[in-house]
C-alpha cells in the first residue's frame, strides 16, 4: 500500500472495522457458538470500534495489551493528534513516521525489550519473516498515526463505550512501552461489563508471547473468563 512496500498504513480505520464486521457476519452464521473474539494491540482498537458501532456482537471479547492510546502519552491526546495532522500535511500520508524501530524514541536493537522477556518466542517472529517475507512490516506512516488518533477519538466519544454490553476481559501491563496503560485503564473503567487484569514489570507488550509464567497466567485468565462469559453449549 506504500511506495516502499513495508510501511504500515491505512486510510481509515473504518476499512478494518467494516472488514471485521463482514467476517463476523459470515463466521457467526457457520455454527451456534458461543462466539468470542480475541484482539491484540492495534487489533484491540479495531475491535473496540466494531463493538461500539455494533458491527460485531460476540458472546465475549478478550483484549491483550490493546491500543487504546499510544506512547508517549504525556501530551494531551488532542495535541498529539494536531501534531500528527501537521506532519501529515508536511510529509504526506504514506511517508514513514520514523525509521527502523518499533517506537520513535527506540533504536532497532531495543525492539526485543519492548515486546517480551522470552527470546525464543521473539525469535519466532524472525523465522516467519524469513519464511514469508511479505509479512515483514516496518514503521507506521503519518497517515496511520493520524488515523489512529481519529479512531481513538471516535471510540472515546461520550456514550460510545458505555453502550457496549458485551462481557470483556482486558489483559494489560502497566510497564507497556508501546501502548498507553493510562488509556487502557480509562477505557476499562468506562466499559460496563469489563474485567481488567494487570501485570507489572514481569510483562511487556506481547503478553501472549511472554515467558511461561506470564503467558500461562494470561491463558488461565482467558479460560476462566470464557467459561463464565461464553460457556460451551452441550
Beta strands, then each sheet from edge to edge (+ up, - down):
strand 1: 36-40
strand 2: 60-64
strand 3: 167-173
strand 4: 194-199
sheet 1: 1+ 2+ 3+ 4+
end
